[in-house]
Amino acid sequence: MGDDGEAPRRRADALRNERTLLDAAAAVFVASGVEAPVRDIAARAGVGVATIYRHFPTRADLIIAVYRHQVEACAEAGTALLEGGTAPHATLGRWIDLFVDFLVAKHGLAAALRSDREEFDALHAYFLDRLLPVCARLIDAAVAAGEIHARLEAYDLMRGVGNLCIGADTDPRYDARRLVRLLIAGLRS
């Protein structure tokens, strides 16, 4: 049929298209909630509704995929930031900013994720499995550089940031980001 490069290019295109769909769904979910019409997601992604259903037959499939996509983006960003050559404490702060973005956006998914559906049960473990090691590497780099206290655990930091983000999406007067910046500044040795 085609040359040997055609199949890998098609796979890369399919992955790029799926990422576009997931980015569009995440944006729509943040703006309108997880019950937003699929046609809104399709319009934002520039595809037909049938394309979304072909990739994600149920709303639960789409929600799970969006959540996993956002976790992966946050994990990949941590790795990229570590390789960027910025001071470790500043790198940790940048990643925590991205983590806050994820947490605030995730609150739009929170009601669905807290449901009794078994499809959602493994997502919290997935979240921890992917993001705790990234956070730990960022902390280790800052400790090794002598920029932050050595007693900090990744789980404690992520849990603390998560707790500071509660209510950020419902109270316009509450600035979780400001409090998180104070937390990160307070980590300095």
MOURMO-V806030 format. One record per residue. N is the residue number from 0. PHI is phi in whole degrees, -180 to 180 (NA if undefined). D_CENTER is the distance of its C-alpha to the mean C-alpha in Angstrom with 1 decimal. Layout:
N:PHI:D_CENTER + N:PHI:D_CENTER
This chain:
0:NA:39.3 + 1:-115:37.2 + 2:-77:36.8 + 3:-63:34.6 + 4:-80:31.9 + 5:-69:31.4 + 6:-64:29.4 + 7:-62:26.7 + 8:-65:26.5 + 9:-64:26.1 + 10:-63:23.3 + 11:-64:21.5 + 12:-64:22.1 + 13:-64:20.9 + 14:-65:17.5 + 15:-63:17.3 + 16:-64:18.4 + 17:-65:15.8 + 18:-61:13.0 + 19:-62:14.9 + 20:-62:15.1 + 21:-69:11.5 + 22:-63:10.8 + 23:-64:13.8 + 24:-62:13.1 + 25:-61:9.8 + 26:-63:12.1 + 27:-68:14.9 + 28:-62:13.3 + 29:-65:12.3 + 30:-75:15.9 + 31:-127:17.8 + 32:92:16.2 + 33:-72:15.7 + 34:-93:19.4 + 35:-58:19.6 + 36:-61:22.0 + 37:-60:21.0 + 38:-62:23.4 + 39:-68:21.2 + 40:-66:18.3 + 41:-60:20.9 + 42:-63:22.4 + 43:-65:19.3 + 44:-83:18.7 + 45:75:22.4 + 46:-131:23.3 + 47:-84:25.4 + 48:-59:24.4 + 49:-60:25.9 + 50:-63:23.5 + 51:-65:20.6 + 52:-67:22.7 + 53:-68:23.7 + 54:-81:20.1 + 55:-135:19.0 + 56:-61:22.3 + 57:-126:21.1 + 58:-62:18.7 + 59:-60:17.4 + 60:-59:16.7 + 61:-67:14.8 + 62:-61:12.6 + 63:-62:12.0 + 64:-64:11.3 + 65:-63:8.8 + 66:-59:6.9 + 67:-62:7.5 + 68:-61:6.8 + 69:-69:3.1 + 70:-62:3.8 + 71:-62:6.4 + 72:-61:5.6 + 73:-66:4.6 + 74:-64:7.6 + 75:-63:9.6 + 76:-64:9.5 + 77:-61:10.9 + 78:-63:13.5 + 79:-64:14.4 + 80:-65:14.9 + 81:-61:17.1 + 82:-84:19.1 + 83:-80:19.6 + 84:82:22.5 + 85:-81:21.6 + 86:-54:22.9 + 87:-57:20.8 + 88:-65:20.5 + 89:-65:19.4 + 90:-63:16.8 + 91:-59:15.5 + 92:-61:15.6 + 93:-64:13.7 + 94:-66:10.8 + 95:-62:11.1 + 96:-58:11.0 + 97:-66:7.6 + 98:-63:6.6 + 99:-62:8.8 + 100:-56:7.5 + 101:-61:4.3 + 102:-64:7.2 + 103:-66:9.6 + 104:-67:8.1 + 105:-64:7.6 + 106:-59:11.2 + 107:-66:12.2 + 108:-95:11.5 + 109:-59:13.0 + 110:-61:16.6 + 111:-67:16.1 + 112:-70:14.3 + 113:-87:17.2 + 114:-68:19.8 + 115:-84:22.2 + 116:-70:21.1 + 117:-67:21.0 + 118:-61:18.4 + 119:-93:15.8 + 120:-59:17.4 + 121:-84:15.7 + 122:-67:12.1 + 123:-65:12.2 + 124:-63:14.1 + 125:-61:11.6 + 126:-54:8.8 + 127:-66:11.6 + 128:-60:13.1 + 129:-86:10.3 + 130:-95:9.1 + 131:-59:12.6 + 132:-63:14.4 + 133:-65:12.4 + 134:-61:13.0 + 135:-62:16.5 + 136:-64:17.3 + 137:-65:16.4 + 138:-64:18.6 + 139:-58:21.3 + 140:-64:21.6 + 141:-70:22.1 + 142:-67:24.6 + 143:-60:26.4 + 144:-83:26.8 + 145:74:28.3 + 146:-92:25.9 + 147:-136:24.6 + 148:-63:26.1 + 149:-78:26.3 + 150:-90:25.8 + 151:-81:22.2 + 152:-102:20.1 + 153:-59:16.4 + 154:-61:16.2 + 155:-62:18.2 + 156:-64:16.2 + 157:-64:12.8 + 158:-66:14.9 + 159:-62:16.7 + 160:-63:13.9 + 161:-59:12.6 + 162:-65:16.2 + 163:-67:16.6 + 164:-85:13.9 + 165:-62:15.9 + 166:92:17.9 + 167:-63:16.2 + 168:-90:15.8 + 169:-118:19.3 + 170:-121:21.5 + 171:-65:21.9 + 172:-84:23.9 + 173:-87:21.3 + 174:-111:19.5 + 175:-61:16.9 + 176:-60:15.9 + 177:-63:19.6 + 178:-67:19.8 + 179:-65:16.8 + 180:-61:18.6 + 181:-64:21.8 + 182:-60:20.3 + 183:-65:19.1 + 184:-62:22.6 + 185:-71:24.3 + 186:-77:23.1 + 187:-58:25.5 + 188:-71:28.5
